[in-house]
Amino acid sequence: MIKRFAIDEFTLEWNVDLEKFRERLKNYRTIFLAGFPPMGNIIPYHIKELLKDSETIVNLYSYNFPPMVEAREEEFEIPHDELWYSEEKRLFCYIGKYLETEYIPKSAYKQAECVAHLAQELGVKELYTVGVIMPLQEPFRRMKGDVEAYIGFFEGSNKELPNRVVKMTRKNIGRYTIIRKTGLLSGFSSKLGIESYSILGAGQYPEDLRACARALRTFKHLARLELDTEKIEAMFEQGAEAVEARIKEQRKKAAYQGEGVGAESSQYMYG
């Protein structure tokens, strides 16, 4: 038999026998964590690296991903997102990799729909997306206190929040939005009966890895996940220090050359 492989708008390539895998899951309450570029995907990636029993369950391909092949270890491969699973923690980690679909509204909707139905098919009970925001943006600059993260609740979600975590509502954020798949995936999943949340860690600038550490801590608390992430958080801290050193150096050069650095903050909030 000739083996065929084709990529449509979204194509799933399973690395497990789906029926046998679902049988393994049926008596457990599983959690789904998803992150997308530019920052949110860092969190599920490092969690799946930390979990020694994590295995890749499915690869998601799309002709909306970049037209290229990427080097991975010794070989090249076609771009794809990945879904990993840890049986010990009953945790799925979805690692989104590509920005292209973020800027095509139809593709962003269709990918969110596809991943939500994938979570439903796997019997997921709780779903979280993670990203970052900057409290210096409107409307957060009006809010008081040292906030760890802001949470978007969706239909059917009702968790109690820890200290320094703020629920976003129409009253406190007005018409501001959680854009693209960081918001859409939680929205689609909630319509399918999955308890869903979007967690946005608070940072000082768009590449602030400390915001990823805050989103990670908040996710662990809400999901009641016992996981030692001290090394991941330390790595995020070191990364933030390196980025800040680079920004400082860029500002020195810009000041010397008489140039401006930076741009106005957007009204949008996303990972």
N, C-alpha and C positions, 0 to 999 in steps of 0.2 A: 504494500500500500504506500502510495506517495504521501509524504508528510507535507502538510500545507500550513502556512502561517500568514495571517493577514491582520492589518490594524485598521479598525474603524474609528468612529468618534471616540469610543471607549471600549477597549478590549481587555478582558480578564484572562490571565494565564495562571491557572491553579497549580500549585506545587504540592498539593495534598489531594487525596481522594475526598471530595466534598462531603459525600454522604457519611463516610466513616468519621470524618472530622466533626461534623455536626453531632454525630452520636456521642462523641467524646464530651461535647459541650452541654448536652441537654439537661444535665442535673446541676448546672452551675450558673451563678450570676456573673456574667462577664462585663467588663468595662472596656470602652473604646476611646483611645486618645488620638487626636489628629492634629497635625501642625503643617502649615503651609509657608512658603517663602513670603517675605524675606527673612523672618526671624522665628516664626512659630515652629517650623520643622526641626529646629535644633533640639527641642525638648524631647519629642518621641524618639529621635535618632539616638540620643545619648542614653535614654532609658533602655532601649532595646539592646544597646551595647553593654549596658550594665548587667542585664539579666542573662545569666549563663545558659538558661534553657530556651531562650527565644529562638524561634524558627520562622523563616519566611513562608507565609501561607499563600499569598497571591501577589502577582505583579499586574499593575494596571497601565496599559499602553494607550496612547491617543495620537491621532494624526495632527492634533493641535499642539503637541509638544515640539520642541525645537527639532528641525530637520538635520540631524547629526547622529554620530555614534560616539560613546564615551568610553574612555579606558577604565577598566575595573580590574585591578590586580594585573594579570598577565594577558587579558583579552579585552576586546572592545564589545560593547553591547548597545542595543537600541534604548533610548531614554524611556524610563518608566517610573511610576510611583510604586511604593512597596508597602505591604501590610505584614507585620510580624505579630507573633503570638507567644506569650509566656504562660505555660500551663500552671506553673507554680503560683503566679500572681493573678491568673485569670484575666490577663490584660492584653488587649490588642493595641499595637502602635502603628498608626498610619503615617507614613513619611511622604509628604508632598514635596516635590523637588523643583517644579518649573513654574515660572511666572507667566508664560505665554497665555495660558487659559484665563489668567486673572483679568486680562485686558480685552477678552472677547466675551461679552455678557452671556451669550447663549452657551458657550463652552463652560463658563464658570457655573451657570445653573445646572447644566447637564452633568458635570462632574460631581457637584454636590449631591444631585439626585442619585447618581450611580453609586456613590460611596455610602449614602444613607440606606439605599436598598441592600447593599452588601452587608452593612451592619445589621439590618433587619433579618436578612437571610441567615446570619450567623447567630441569631438569638441574643444580640446585645441588649442589655437593660439600661445602661447609662452611657452617654456619649459626651465627651468634652473636646472642644477645640481650644487651642492656646495661641496667644499672640502677645503683642506689646502695644502700649500707648504711652504718650508723654503727658503727664499731669499739667505741664505748662501750656498745653493746648486748651482752647475753649472746648467744652465748658468746665473742664476740671480745675482750672486755676481759681475758680470761685469756691471750690470745695476745701474744707479745712481739714487739717490733720495729716499725719504721715500714713499714706495709704499703700498697702502692699500690692493690691490688685483690684480691678473692677470686674464685675461679673454680669454677663447678660443671661437672664433667665428666659426660658422658652416654655411653651404650652406644656403643662404637666410637671414642671420642675418646682421643687419646694424645699430645698435644703436650707438649713440654718447656716449662716455665715460666721466665720471666726472674726476676731478683732482685726481691725485694719484692712478688712475686705469690704468693699462697697457694692451693693446691688445697683445696677444702672436702670433707671426708670425714665419715663417721659418727663416726670417732674424735675429730675436733677440733670438730665442731659438734653432735654428739648428735642429738636429735630436732628440731632447728630446721630450717626449710624455706625454699625459694625459692617464693614464692606467685604465683598467677595466671599471666598469659600470659608473664611474663618467664621463668618456669620451665617452664610447660606447652609452649610452642612448641618449646623445645629438646628436651623429652622426646618429643613427637610426632615431630619430625624425625629423632631418632636411631632411632626404631622403623621409619622409612622408609629407613634406610641412609645418612642424611646425617650427617657428622661434626659434632657439635653441642656448644656451650658456652654457659654463662650467665656473663657478666662483671659483677661488682658492684664499682664503684668505691668506695673508702673515703672517707667524709665525716664531718664533725663534727656535722651537724644535717641534718634531712630535706631542706632545700632547698639543700644545699651544692653549688654548681656546680663547685667544685674536684673533687668526686667524679666528675662527668661528664668532666672533663679527664683524670682518672686512668683511668677506664674507656676513654676514647678512645685513650689511649696504649697501654694493654694490648691493646686490639683490634688496633691497627695492628701491634704486635709479633707477636701470635699469627697474624694473617692474612698477615704479611709484605707489608704494604701500604705502598708508598712514596707518602706523601702529606704535604705540608707543611700542618700544622694549627696552626702557631704563632699565627695570628690568631684562630682559634677558641678556643684555650686562653687567650689574652690576654683575649678577650671573657668567657669563663667566670670568669676571675679578677676582672675588673671587676664582673661581676654578683654574685659572692660578696661582694665588699667592700660593694656597695650593700645586699645582704640583711642583712649583719652590722650595718651602720649602722642599718638599720631595726629589727632585733632589739634593739640597744642602746637605741634611743630608746623602744621599747615597754617595756623593762624599767625605764627611768627613770620613765616615766609610771605603771607598775604599782606601783613602789615608793612613789611619791608618793601614790597612791590606796589603798595598802595591799592590793593585789590580788596573786594568784598568776599566774604566767605559765608555760605549758608543760604537758606531760603525760608520763606514764610511757612509756618506750620499749616498743614492741611486740616480741614475740619473733619476728615475721615479718621477712623480708628481701625486698625487691622494688624494682623500678625505679620 
